C-alpha cells in the first residue's frame, strides 16, 4: 500500500528511488565493507536538487515539507541506510537554522545547504547522551565573540559537514536553562575532529568527535537567544525524529523484499521454503508491521506539515514504533535466510546491523517512551481541568 502522495510527492519519490536503485544499491555492500564515505553519491543527490527539498524557496530550496523529506530518506534507506543517514543528518543539522535562525543567518547559510553542503547537529557528549541536559561544553562571552571549549561525541557528518549546530553552556549555574546554540563553520580556528568511528552499522556515514579548544566565533553565530539552547535542541529533535522512522521503514522494505525473493527461490525438502506455512507467517508479519510503521510515519509527517505547534508525542511514537519494527523485521529476514543470512556475502545481515542504530540515536527508544508517557499524562491532566 502506498500513501496517497500528491503528484509532486510522487515525482520526488520516483527520482529518489531511481537514484537509490541505479547509484546506491550497486555500491552499498562495498561502501559498508570499506566504511567509505559516499562522496560520489552525494554529488548525484546535489545535482538532482534533493538537498533542496526541505529548504525554503526564498533561500534557494524547493520549499517542501517534512513529508517530502521523509520520502527521500525512506527511498535512500531502501538501498543503503548509511547513505540515507548522511542525507538525513544534513537535514537534522539545518532544522534549527530554519526554525530559529535570524534572517541574516538563514540568508548566509541556507542557500549553501540547498546546494548540497552538509550540516551536522552537535548535542551528544561522552557524559551527555540520553541526559542531553548534562552537557559540559562551555561558551564564554568575550566582547563581540564567544569562545567555545569542549568535545562533542558521535556526531554524524563530523569532518564532512560545512556547518555545525553546536549546543554549549553559556551559564553553567542554570543547568539546562543555561544552554545556548551556536553555528560553527568548518575551518574555524580551534575547531578540529577526532578519528572516524568504526561502527556496527551505517558504516558509509561519517561519525566523529568534535573538539572545540578556544574556538572563537562571532556573536552573530548565536542561534536564537542565550539560554534557549536546550529548547532549540528538543524542538530540533522533535522535527527530525520522523526522519529516523523513515530510515527504519526503508530498511524494513528492503528486508521484506529480499526475504520474499529468497523464500521463493530457496529450496528445502524438495520445494521452495515459501511453501512452508512457518515461513509464510514470518513474511506476513514482516510485511504487516512494515506497512503499519509506514502509515504511522506519514500520518505523523502530515500532521506536522499541517502546522501543528506541538508534536513531541507523535514524533516520538513514529520513531519508536518504526525502529522497533525495523529491528524485528531485519532479525526475521536473517532467520528466513537461515545460515546464509548470517554470512556477509548476503545482504540481510547488513540490514540487521543498520537497523539497530535507529533504536538508539536521536533519543533512545526508552527516552521516546518517556516522552510519550509524559505527554499522555499532561493531556489527561488538561482534560481533567476542562471537565
ABEGO torsion letter per residue (X at the ends): XBBBBBAAAAAAAAAAAAAAAAAAAAAAAAAAAAGBBBAAAAAAAAAAGAAAAABBAAAGBAGBBAAAAAAAAAAAAAABAAAAAAAAAAAAAAAAAAAABBAAAAAAAAAAAAAGBBBBBBABBAABBABAAABABBBBBBEABBBBBEBBBGBBGBGABABBBBBBBABAAAEAAABBBBBBBBGBBGBBBBBBBBBABGAABBBBBBBBBGBBBBAAABBEBBGAAAAAAAAAAAAAAAAAAAAAAAAAAAAAAAAAAAAAABBBGGBBAAABAAAAAAAAAAAAAAAAAAAAAAAAAAAAAAGBABAAAAAAAAAAAAAAAAAAAAAAAAAAAEAAAABAABAAAAAAAAAAAAAABGEBAAAAAAAAAAAAAAAAAAAAAAX
